[in-house]
Amino acid sequence: MTIDVTVRREIPLPPERVAEYAMDWRHDAEWTQGIRTAELTRPTDGGGFGTGAEVTRTARFLGRRIDYVLRVAAYEPPKLLDMISVAAPMPMHVTYSFETHPRGTLAAIRVRGGPGGLLRLAGPLLARQVRSSLTKDLRDLERRLLERRLPERRGDL
């Protein structure tokens, strides 16, 4: 069984603001469920983050520690960040997208992949858990971004 889960959320901020935060691997542990650490382990050929860079994440999922490396396949700020696992317990393809919406930004996260080994039997459960985690991710992303905006407003008073 392969997993293909997409979750969307309207966030009341411009796509540039949402993408700037969400596409920055240094913020992964702040808003992404289960991620304990994220580290840029291979910068782009020109240095920094972008297509070809690799980020190593350590996460907890279903009570287990998971270490995995995602390679950036496409990086088109503020619209798209597409990553493919190059070292993980299962094949994974993660896509973040951000579109202009009348209320700000329509943010989406899509996760595709397939459990291997014994996890293959838990495919439906795994898909539900991924959907739940992604829903919380986008909720937490919005909350973080709105919290970061508050000091700016206070300074304007």
Secondary structure as a PSIPRED ss2 file (coil, helix, strand):
# PSIPRED VFORMAT (PSIPRED V4.0)

   1 M C   1.000  0.000  0.000
   2 T C   1.000  0.000  0.000
   3 I E   0.000  0.000  1.000
   4 D E   0.000  0.000  1.000
   5 V E   0.000  0.000  1.000
   6 T E   0.000  0.000  1.000
   7 V E   0.000  0.000  1.000
   8 R E   0.000  0.000  1.000
   9 R E   0.000  0.000  1.000
  10 E E   0.000  0.000  1.000
  11 I E   0.000  0.000  1.000
  12 P C   1.000  0.000  0.000
  13 L C   1.000  0.000  0.000
  14 P C   1.000  0.000  0.000
  15 P H   0.000  1.000  0.000
  16 E H   0.000  1.000  0.000
  17 R H   0.000  1.000  0.000
  18 V H   0.000  1.000  0.000
  19 A H   0.000  1.000  0.000
  20 E H   0.000  1.000  0.000
  21 Y H   0.000  1.000  0.000
  22 A H   0.000  1.000  0.000
  23 M C   1.000  0.000  0.000
  24 D C   1.000  0.000  0.000
  25 W H   0.000  1.000  0.000
  26 R H   0.000  1.000  0.000
  27 H H   0.000  1.000  0.000
  28 D H   0.000  1.000  0.000
  29 A H   0.000  1.000  0.000
  30 E H   0.000  1.000  0.000
  31 W H   0.000  1.000  0.000
  32 T C   1.000  0.000  0.000
  33 Q C   1.000  0.000  0.000
  34 G C   1.000  0.000  0.000
  35 I E   0.000  0.000  1.000
  36 R E   0.000  0.000  1.000
  37 T E   0.000  0.000  1.000
  38 A E   0.000  0.000  1.000
  39 E E   0.000  0.000  1.000
  40 L E   0.000  0.000  1.000
  41 T E   0.000  0.000  1.000
  42 R E   0.000  0.000  1.000
  43 P C   1.000  0.000  0.000
  44 T C   1.000  0.000  0.000
  45 D C   1.000  0.000  0.000
  46 G C   1.000  0.000  0.000
  47 G C   1.000  0.000  0.000
  48 G C   1.000  0.000  0.000
  49 F C   1.000  0.000  0.000
  50 G C   1.000  0.000  0.000
  51 T C   1.000  0.000  0.000
  52 G C   1.000  0.000  0.000
  53 A C   1.000  0.000  0.000
  54 E E   0.000  0.000  1.000
  55 V E   0.000  0.000  1.000
  56 T E   0.000  0.000  1.000
  57 R E   0.000  0.000  1.000
  58 T E   0.000  0.000  1.000
  59 A E   0.000  0.000  1.000
  60 R E   0.000  0.000  1.000
  61 F E   0.000  0.000  1.000
  62 L C   1.000  0.000  0.000
  63 G C   1.000  0.000  0.000
  64 R E   0.000  0.000  1.000
  65 R E   0.000  0.000  1.000
  66 I E   0.000  0.000  1.000
  67 D E   0.000  0.000  1.000
  68 Y E   0.000  0.000  1.000
  69 V E   0.000  0.000  1.000
  70 L E   0.000  0.000  1.000
  71 R E   0.000  0.000  1.000
  72 V E   0.000  0.000  1.000
  73 A E   0.000  0.000  1.000
  74 A E   0.000  0.000  1.000
  75 Y E   0.000  0.000  1.000
  76 E E   0.000  0.000  1.000
  77 P C   1.000  0.000  0.000
  78 P C   1.000  0.000  0.000
  79 K C   1.000  0.000  0.000
  80 L E   0.000  0.000  1.000
  81 L E   0.000  0.000  1.000
  82 D E   0.000  0.000  1.000
  83 M E   0.000  0.000  1.000
  84 I E   0.000  0.000  1.000
  85 S E   0.000  0.000  1.000
  86 V E   0.000  0.000  1.000
  87 A E   0.000  0.000  1.000
  88 A C   1.000  0.000  0.000
  89 P C   1.000  0.000  0.000
  90 M C   1.000  0.000  0.000
  91 P C   1.000  0.000  0.000
  92 M E   0.000  0.000  1.000
  93 H E   0.000  0.000  1.000
  94 V E   0.000  0.000  1.000
  95 T E   0.000  0.000  1.000
  96 Y E   0.000  0.000  1.000
  97 S E   0.000  0.000  1.000
  98 F E   0.000  0.000  1.000
  99 E E   0.000  0.000  1.000
 100 T E   0.000  0.000  1.000
 101 H E   0.000  0.000  1.000
 102 P C   1.000  0.000  0.000
 103 R C   1.000  0.000  0.000
 104 G E   0.000  0.000  1.000
 105 T E   0.000  0.000  1.000
 106 L E   0.000  0.000  1.000
 107 A E   0.000  0.000  1.000
 108 A E   0.000  0.000  1.000
 109 I E   0.000  0.000  1.000
 110 R E   0.000  0.000  1.000
 111 V E   0.000  0.000  1.000
 112 R E   0.000  0.000  1.000
 113 G E   0.000  0.000  1.000
 114 G C   1.000  0.000  0.000
 115 P C   1.000  0.000  0.000
 116 G C   1.000  0.000  0.000
 117 G H   0.000  1.000  0.000
 118 L H   0.000  1.000  0.000
 119 L H   0.000  1.000  0.000
 120 R H   0.000  1.000  0.000
 121 L H   0.000  1.000  0.000
 122 A H   0.000  1.000  0.000
 123 G H   0.000  1.000  0.000
 124 P H   0.000  1.000  0.000
 125 L H   0.000  1.000  0.000
 126 L H   0.000  1.000  0.000
 127 A H   0.000  1.000  0.000
 128 R H   0.000  1.000  0.000
 129 Q H   0.000  1.000  0.000
 130 V H   0.000  1.000  0.000
 131 R H   0.000  1.000  0.000
 132 S H   0.000  1.000  0.000
 133 S H   0.000  1.000  0.000
 134 L H   0.000  1.000  0.000
 135 T H   0.000  1.000  0.000
 136 K H   0.000  1.000  0.000
 137 D H   0.000  1.000  0.000
 138 L H   0.000  1.000  0.000
 139 R H   0.000  1.000  0.000
 140 D H   0.000  1.000  0.000
 141 L H   0.000  1.000  0.000
 142 E H   0.000  1.000  0.000
 143 R H   0.000  1.000  0.000
 144 R H   0.000  1.000  0.000
 145 L H   0.000  1.000  0.000
 146 L H   0.000  1.000  0.000
 147 E H   0.000  1.000  0.000
 148 R H   0.000  1.000  0.000
 149 R H   0.000  1.000  0.000
 150 L H   0.000  1.000  0.000
 151 P H   0.000  1.000  0.000
 152 E H   0.000  1.000  0.000
 153 R H   0.000  1.000  0.000
 154 R H   0.000  1.000  0.000
 155 G H   0.000  1.000  0.000
 156 D H   0.000  1.000  0.000
 157 L C   1.000  0.000  0.000
